[in-house]
Amino acid sequence: MRALGLLVAILAGVGLAGQGRVNGELGHRLGDGVAAAVVSFGSGLVLLALAAAALPVGRRGLAALRAAWRTRRLRWWECAGGVVGGYFVATQGLTVTALGLAVFTVAVVAGQVVSSLLVDRAGLGPGGPRPISAPRVAAATLAVVAVVVAVADRAGSPRALVLATLPAVAGIAVAWQQAMNGRVQARAGALSAALLNFGVGTATLVACYAVVAAVRGVPAHWPAGWWLYTGGALGIVFVLAAVVVVRVTGVLMLGLGLIAGQVLGSLLLDAVAPARDAAPSGNEIVGALLTLVAVAVAALPAGRRIVVPGG
């Protein structure tokens, strides 16, 4: 089951890399990354709402979600994972074209792996606490090294380094989001968890965009090309896969599987159709490949447990 869950996570990660390219390109053409994020989350919300209304499993899940909320078996903070999702998608629209998909992915990796280690240790995911072991610490360390290598050739570009911090922060928060979505899934099912995630994320983005639009206005022209508006559908695949397998894999292994898929997908997309004017540099390729090594290390048997204060 763990191996199957890891495979599903890898495939979902490939879809997430595709979402990053779609949202980044839409944000670039609109000149407005937040508007692209609203389109992505909003379209995903509409698709999920239609599915939940049409499918018996969706209606049962919504009823279970309402019951869990009324009886306080589901707390407000467990329902807030969509806020992180909204921020993550907004960073795609704001930074992918400037950084390239490979650097964006590796920056997310560093934050996500380290945060997943702590989230698993605290037992925030639906599978309960998972001990900090030597392979997991080594994997987290390798992930941090990977992002340093990936941006090393841009050390003289303050703008690139500042932009890289946005996806890194998103990666830190994504581990918590996955844990919260997993908790919702355990009480109300995967479809309801995904719908709640997209609903909260869309509401957050719309509130933020109302401020942005009041200052800058809304885009006057929307680009043609149906594929530019598929970010929401790709996001659904990612969220559904994550909420289903996190109970089996734990937050760290889920994150690493997603990372492996993102790395492979981002390297392929950046090589075939670079988001920037240039193909990925050697540093970016080495940094991305190091994240795959981190996945392999984290998948090793736990071995000796590392005792931490309070553990």
N, C-alpha and C positions, 0 to 999 in steps of 0.2 A: 504493500500500500504506500509506503514511503517513496519507493522508486517511481510508482505510477504518479503520485502527487508531484514529485519533482519534475517528471516529464511534462505534466500539464502546466506547471509553473513556467518551465522553459518556453513552451509554445505561447503561453500568455505574454511572456516577456518579448517575444518577437512581435506580437501584435502591439505591445506598448511602444516599441521602437517605431513602428509604423505610425502610431498615433502622434508621437513626437514630431515626426517629419510632417504629417498633415497639418497639425496645429501650428507648428513653426512657420510653415509656408503660408498658411492663411493669415497668421499674424503679420508676416512680412509684407504680404500684398495689400493688406488693409492698413498697414502702418499702425496697428493697434492690437497688441497681444492680448489685452483683457477682453476685447470684443471677440476675438477668436476663441477664447476660453468659454465665454458665455454661449457661443454657438455650439461648441463641442459638448459641454455639459447639458445645455438645454435640449439638444437633439437626442442625447442619450436618455434624458429624463422622459421625453415624449415616447420613445420606443419602449422603455421599460413600463411606463404607465399603461400603454396599450396591451402589452403582454400580460401584466398583472390582472387587468380587467378581463381579458379574454380567456386566460387559462385557469382551470380550477385550482391548481397548486398556487397560483398567484393570489387568488381570492382567499384561500385558506391561510396563506402566509400573512396577508394584511390583517385578517381577523386575529391571528396569533400575535401580531405586532401590537395591535391595539390593546389586547388583553394583557400582554407583558408590560406595556406602559402604564395601564390603569392599576395593576397590582404591584407596581414598582419593582418587578423582577428585571426591568430594563431601566437604567438610570439615564439622565439627560446626557451625561458625558460619554456614555457608550454609543449614543446616537450622533455624535458630532464628528465622525470620521470624514464626512463629506466636506467639511471645512478644509481639511488637508488636501483632499482630492481637488478642490477648486484651486487652491494655491499651486498645486503641482502642475495642473493643466495651464494655469496662467504663466508659469515659468517656461513651459514649452513654447508658448506663443511669443514670449519676450526674449528668449535667449538662444533657441536652437539655431536660428539662421546665423546669428553672430558667432556662436561658439563652434558650430558643427555638432552633429548628432553624437559623435563618439565622445567628445569632451563633456557634453551635457550628461550622457549616460554614466561616464566614469565619475563625475562630480556627485551624481545621485547615489552612486554605489558607496562612496566613502561614508556619507551620512547614514545611509540605510543599513549597512552592515553593522556599524558600531552601535547604532540605536537598536537594531534587532537583537543584538547580544544582550543588551540591558533589559529590553522589553520581555524577552524570553525568561531571563533570570528573575524578573519581578513577577512572572506569572500572569501578565495582563492578557495574554491570548487565551482562547477557549480551552486549549489543551493543558493549562496549568503551568507551573514553574518548570523550567528546563535548566539544568545546571550549566555553569560556565566551565568548559573543558578546554584543554590545551589546543585541540584542532580549531575550536571556535575562536579562540583568542588569536591564533595564527592567521585564520581567515580574515578576521577583522583588520589585523595589522597589514596584511597584504593588500586589502582593499584601499586602505589609506595611502599606502605606498603607490598604488596604481594611479590614484588621482594626482599625486605629486608629480609622478613621471609624465602623465598626460599633459599637464599644463606647464611643465618645466621650460619648454621652449617659448613660452609666452610670459616669462617672468618680467620682461621689460614692458609689458602692456597692462597698465593698471586697470583699464576698462574691462579687458578679458578676465582678469583675476576677480574683479568685483562681480561681474556677471556670473562667474562660476560658483560664487557663494550662494546664489539664489537656488539652483538645483541641489546644492549640497544641503542647504537647510530643508528643502523639500524632502530629500532622502531621509533625513533625521526624523521628520514628522511622519513619513509614509509607514514606517514600522509600527508606530502607534495606531495609525489609521487601519492597517491590516488586522491588528489585534482587536480593535473595536468592531470592525465589520464582522470579524469571526464570532464575536460575542452575540451580535444581532442575529447572525445566521443560525447559531445554536438554538435560539429561542423562536425564530420566525421563518427560517428558511433562506436559501440563497437569493431567490428573486426579490423577496422583501428587503433583505439587507442591501442589495444593489440599488433598489428603488429609493430606499432611505438615503443611501450615500449620495446618489445623484440629486435627490431633492434638496438635501441640505447644502450640497456644493453649489447647485444652481442658485439657490436663494442667496448664498453668500456672495457669489460672483455678481448677481444682478444688483445687490445693494452696493457693492464696490463700484460697479460700472456706472451706476446712477450718478455717483460723485464725479467720476472721470468724464462722463458724457456732458455733465453740466459745465465743465471747464473747457473741454476740447471739442465737444460735439460728437456726433456719430459719424461713421464713415459714409461718405457720399456715394461711393461706388463699391459694389461687391463683385469680386472676381468670378468669372465663369470657371467651370470645371467641377463636375459633381464630386470628384474624389477629395476636394478641399473641405467638404462638409461631412466626411465619414469619421471624424475623430470621435464622436459620441458613440457610434457603433463599435469601434475598436476598443473604446474605454469600457463598454459593457462586457466584452470578452475578458478583459483584464480583471475587472472587479468580481465577476461571477467566478472565475477560476480561483482568484485569491480567497474569497470567502468559503469556497468549498474545500480547498485543500489545506488551509492553515491549521485546521484541527488535527490533521494527520502529520503534517511536516513540522509544525512549529513555525514561529515567525521568522527565525533566522534562515532555516532551510527554504521556506517559501521565498524570502527575499533573495537568497542566492540563486534559486532557480529562475526567478524573474530576471535577475541580473544577467545570468548566462544567456537567456534569450534576447535581452536588450542588447547585450554586447555583440552577439552574432548578427542580429538584425541591423544594428546601427553601423557596424563595420561594412556590411554588404551595401546598405543604402548610401553611406558616405562614399564608398568606392565607385558605385554605379552612377549615382546622381548626387554629388556633393551639395550640401545646403549652402556652403560658402563657395567662393570662387575657386578654391583649391581642394584637392583630395586630402584625406586625413594624413597628417605627418607621421613620421616614424615614432615619435614620442606618443602620439595618440594611439597608434596601433599596439605598441608595447604595453601601455597602460591598460588598454582594453583587454589584451590577452592575460595580463596579470589578474584581472578580475575572474577569469575562467579558472585560473590556478586556485584562487581563493575559494571558489565553489567546490573544487575537487578536494581541497584540504578540509573544508567544513563537513564534507560528506564522509570523512574517515570515521571509524569507530571512536566513541567518546574518550575511551582510555581513562586516564586519571582525572578525577574531578578537581577543579581549583576552588579552594575554600575562600570565600570572601566574607568580610565583616557582616554579621547578621545571618550568614548562610548556614 
